[in-house]
Amino acid sequence: MAEKLQKFVQTLPNGFRVTAVPLPGYKQTYSVAMANFGSVDTNLGSGKYLPAGIAHFIEHKLFAKPGYDVSEKFAEYGANANAYTSYTKTAYLYQTLENPYDNLKVLLDLIEHPYFTEDNVASERGIINQEIQMYLDMPEWVLEERILEQLYPGDPIAKDIAGSTDSLQSINKDNLLATYKNSYRPQNMDLVVVGNIDFDKILKVVDDSPFDNNQTAPIVKHNEATKIGPGGQSSMNISQSRAAFGIRVDTKLSGYELVKYQYILNMILETLIGESSENYQAMTQKNLIDDSFSYNVVAENDYCFIIVSGSTNDPKAFQDYLRNCLLNNNLEEILTPERFERIRRDAIGAYLFAQNSPDAIANQIAELQFYDVDYLELIQLLNSITLDDVFTASKEIFMDKNFTHYNLIADGK
Amino acid sequence: MRETLAKNVVLNIKQLQQFRTIKIQIDFLRPIDKKESTKRRLLANVMSNSSAKYPSFKAINDREMELYGAEINAYTRSLLNFNDLGFSVEFADPSFLTGNTKQLENNLELLNDIIFHPNLKSADEFDEMAFTTEKRNMLSNLEAVDDNQDLVSMLELAKLVHLNDQNRQLPIFGDKEELKSLTNSELVDYYHQAIDNDFVMINVVGNVDPEKFSKLMRDKFTGLVESKNRRDLQVQFEDFTDLIKMPATKTDQKTVNQSHLALAFVSDKLEKGSSHLAPQAMNLIFGGDDQSQLFLQVRERNSLAYSVSSTYQPTNHLLTVQAGLDGKDMAKAIALIKRQLEFIQNGEFTDSQIEHAKKVLHTRREVASDTIQHYIMRSMWETVYPEAVLAEDKYQNELAKVSRNDIIRVANRLHIIAQYQMMGE
């Protein structure tokens, strides 16, 4: 067997978790600082919410510092930097060939020192508004937002990650700073460095840059799931209709068990409607789907759902077929031990493929640590799943009350 | 290791232990011909989704899963003046798996099945289900292109840039109308033409023993080893003289939220003594990254666009600019983009911008070598157009040589040849 990855982890007294993974043979160093804070974290309690898009706005504006932009500093040290916001996480990253420790200092400056002013907030609105307009022209993006509005009516997850033209107007330097202080706490963040690096030097850089933001636990208000929506459709100026079938899975699982559950749900969906399934073949033959058909299982704290979507000539038949095949599924018949083994192997292969890429390793480690899952133990997690686990889960999720849908109808069809 | 398996059949093997996977890629090349682009793309799709041994999409997908999630990929793309019909398989390096020693042989056999043992109903036709399903899928994909505004904008610009080259008027991924009329037997006929006659490159990267692999190829891929009439490749470059005299322009109105702008410039040949990397350095200062003039002036300072960038293609000396913006700001954005070009033409940029551009060029080259695809593409260029590949010492010399005057000269020798605007309404 070839050499496996090694990982060094240390949680500092302030709760900031630092991880390093040496990657022999690679020229680059890739680092990510990830906050366990995303677009859904807008609930202040008592019916009060932060403006939609505030997490994403912080992501854009943290790069601004007094008299300079952090991107310039990264550039000075030869790094290429970026950032992204998802429903539940915000991440800041750099990729570099040289000066990994100087660039790490810049990354720490980026996440530790906010500088929001009226002027820099105002100028960012125009840029983010263009970003929102760009996404509004992407049917897949619009469809995801609409099906989430059916799965979680009125919930922050149904809002565009970047917010809306209106919500941007409610974002100002004060609520940006207050939200930053509440969410960018050391114990709510992970730092992962992958590449040709020395862990002790990394710890020294982190020690020298005290992360002294509020060290109490962040105020987290859980979003209360409302009743699932009845489904819907609307028209859009597109050449092909798109359909999304949604399944909400209300589970109390968290941490390691939630990640394991996500693997189980993926195995169920792969067996029933994956590219190797009879249903995929049948839907193709009935001309209900094309090769854009896919499913996505999301398992996060407070949110666990499956979205099955694709282009279709007949959105109604698409929805009817999926509803029937999932309600009346014969999983226990078709998921034989042989097929189960095939799915397991496929997952092992995917794990190895991801290890070719420093960014995939770093981002997965950072994300999984928030669920108390060790990335290097993922194969053991996978091997611990039994056929019975899969059959039990399948009985809990395929019920009419968990289903909803949304169709984007191409104009003129 | 590089060897010739037969006339115009080249095998490149790069033995590396850096990666967790091994990739084998086989490319079939011939000059781009608009009458063939649609056929080649449909052929890639039909061949990769079933074979004689695995006669359905399900069967082939099951086999990929058995082989620890092997990934079969088939595509067409343009490479210089060639249409590249490629097939690849990437799979987990067996040294990271317990008890599996046949990964290489099994995956090579799967690739062989796909290319040389297609799913035929008869000598003249593919399996009906395979043909109709993939034709329908491709039609659907071509229709979906209209929903991707970035892509539409770039395709429209490409049509303007290639105004005088009919073969490039059609996108490399084909055309709806041609696809509709394409028959099953025409496709099988074309399969033989392409697979039997095209120039072939085989590239392998990963933890493989070159001699063992070469022997496996010779034993298994008799269809390549025994071929005799494969065509030569002749690199040709387009002439943009007419467009320099009269640039092509087009404006469309469309019901979209965001408007799009795409510009194309061509640069004259470099002056003697100039660094070969001067155009890339000039592009970086102009719009090549988040420290560029376009990003800082158009996006950050004036909030005119979320996306605005430029790209330089060294093989055809084309520099293109893409921007997504509010339609009402179009004229202002165009003026500001032109102003950034003047900024470089006038030599107003700082020495630190030059140093930054050099650093980015060096970093991008080195970081790219952390991917399998880098080694495959490098081998391909070395085979097809070696002039495009600079050896490490030569690259470093050229990089060190890039001067302020080189960059100014490149900027002053750029000519706009095409402009496309999609105005949202």
Chai-1 contact restraints between the chains, C-beta under 6 A:
chainA,res_idxA,chainB,res_idxB,connection_type,confidence,min_distance_angstrom,max_distance_angstrom,comment,restraint_id
A,A2,B,S95,contact,1.0,0.0,6.0,A-B,restraint_1
A,A2,B,F96,contact,1.0,0.0,6.0,A-B,restraint_2
A,G25,B,Q18,contact,1.0,0.0,6.0,A-B,restraint_3
A,Y26,B,D370,contact,1.0,0.0,6.0,A-B,restraint_4
A,K27,B,E366,contact,1.0,0.0,6.0,A-B,restraint_5
A,K27,B,D370,contact,1.0,0.0,6.0,A-B,restraint_6
A,Q28,B,V367,contact,1.0,0.0,6.0,A-B,restraint_7
A,Q28,B,D370,contact,1.0,0.0,6.0,A-B,restraint_8
A,S71,B,D290,contact,1.0,0.0,6.0,A-B,restraint_9
A,A75,B,Q291,contact,1.0,0.0,6.0,A-B,restraint_10
A,A75,B,H356,contact,1.0,0.0,6.0,A-B,restraint_11
A,G78,B,K359,contact,1.0,0.0,6.0,A-B,restraint_12
A,G78,B,T363,contact,1.0,0.0,6.0,A-B,restraint_13
A,L97,B,T363,contact,1.0,0.0,6.0,A-B,restraint_14
A,L97,B,E366,contact,1.0,0.0,6.0,A-B,restraint_15
A,S123,B,S303,contact,1.0,0.0,6.0,A-B,restraint_16
A,G126,B,S303,contact,1.0,0.0,6.0,A-B,restraint_17
A,I127,B,S303,contact,1.0,0.0,6.0,A-B,restraint_18
A,I127,B,Y306,contact,1.0,0.0,6.0,A-B,restraint_19
A,Q130,B,A305,contact,1.0,0.0,6.0,A-B,restraint_20
A,Q130,B,Y306,contact,1.0,0.0,6.0,A-B,restraint_21
A,E131,B,Y306,contact,1.0,0.0,6.0,A-B,restraint_22
A,Q133,B,N257,contact,1.0,0.0,6.0,A-B,restraint_23
A,Q133,B,Q258,contact,1.0,0.0,6.0,A-B,restraint_24
A,M134,B,Q258,contact,1.0,0.0,6.0,A-B,restraint_25
A,M134,B,Y306,contact,1.0,0.0,6.0,A-B,restraint_26
A,M134,B,G324,contact,1.0,0.0,6.0,A-B,restraint_27
A,L136,B,N257,contact,1.0,0.0,6.0,A-B,restraint_28
A,D137,B,Q149,contact,1.0,0.0,6.0,A-B,restraint_29
A,D137,B,V256,contact,1.0,0.0,6.0,A-B,restraint_30
A,D137,B,N257,contact,1.0,0.0,6.0,A-B,restraint_31
A,D137,B,Q258,contact,1.0,0.0,6.0,A-B,restraint_32
A,P139,B,D147,contact,1.0,0.0,6.0,A-B,restraint_33
A,N237,B,T255,contact,1.0,0.0,6.0,A-B,restraint_34
A,I238,B,D147,contact,1.0,0.0,6.0,A-B,restraint_35
A,S239,B,E143,contact,1.0,0.0,6.0,A-B,restraint_36
A,S239,B,D146,contact,1.0,0.0,6.0,A-B,restraint_37
A,S239,B,D147,contact,1.0,0.0,6.0,A-B,restraint_38
A,Q240,B,E143,contact,1.0,0.0,6.0,A-B,restraint_39
A,Q240,B,A144,contact,1.0,0.0,6.0,A-B,restraint_40
A,E275,B,N61,contact,1.0,0.0,6.0,A-B,restraint_41
A,S276,B,K58,contact,1.0,0.0,6.0,A-B,restraint_42
A,S276,B,N61,contact,1.0,0.0,6.0,A-B,restraint_43
A,S276,B,D62,contact,1.0,0.0,6.0,A-B,restraint_44
A,Q281,B,K58,contact,1.0,0.0,6.0,A-B,restraint_45
A,T284,B,T133,contact,1.0,0.0,6.0,A-B,restraint_46
A,D290,B,N137,contact,1.0,0.0,6.0,A-B,restraint_47
A,D290,B,S140,contact,1.0,0.0,6.0,A-B,restraint_48
A,D291,B,N137,contact,1.0,0.0,6.0,A-B,restraint_49
A,S311,B,S140,contact,1.0,0.0,6.0,A-B,restraint_50
A,R342,B,M65,contact,1.0,0.0,6.0,A-B,restraint_51
A,R342,B,E66,contact,1.0,0.0,6.0,A-B,restraint_52
A,R345,B,Y68,contact,1.0,0.0,6.0,A-B,restraint_53
A,D346,B,M65,contact,1.0,0.0,6.0,A-B,restraint_54
A,D346,B,G69,contact,1.0,0.0,6.0,A-B,restraint_55
A,I348,B,Y68,contact,1.0,0.0,6.0,A-B,restraint_56
A,G349,B,Y68,contact,1.0,0.0,6.0,A-B,restraint_57
A,G349,B,G69,contact,1.0,0.0,6.0,A-B,restraint_58
A,G349,B,A92,contact,1.0,0.0,6.0,A-B,restraint_59
A,A350,B,G69,contact,1.0,0.0,6.0,A-B,restraint_60
A,L352,B,R20,contact,1.0,0.0,6.0,A-B,restraint_61
A,L352,B,A92,contact,1.0,0.0,6.0,A-B,restraint_62
A,L352,B,F96,contact,1.0,0.0,6.0,A-B,restraint_63
A,F353,B,T21,contact,1.0,0.0,6.0,A-B,restraint_64
A,Q355,B,R20,contact,1.0,0.0,6.0,A-B,restraint_65
A,N356,B,F19,contact,1.0,0.0,6.0,A-B,restraint_66
A,N356,B,R20,contact,1.0,0.0,6.0,A-B,restraint_67
A,N356,B,T21,contact,1.0,0.0,6.0,A-B,restraint_68
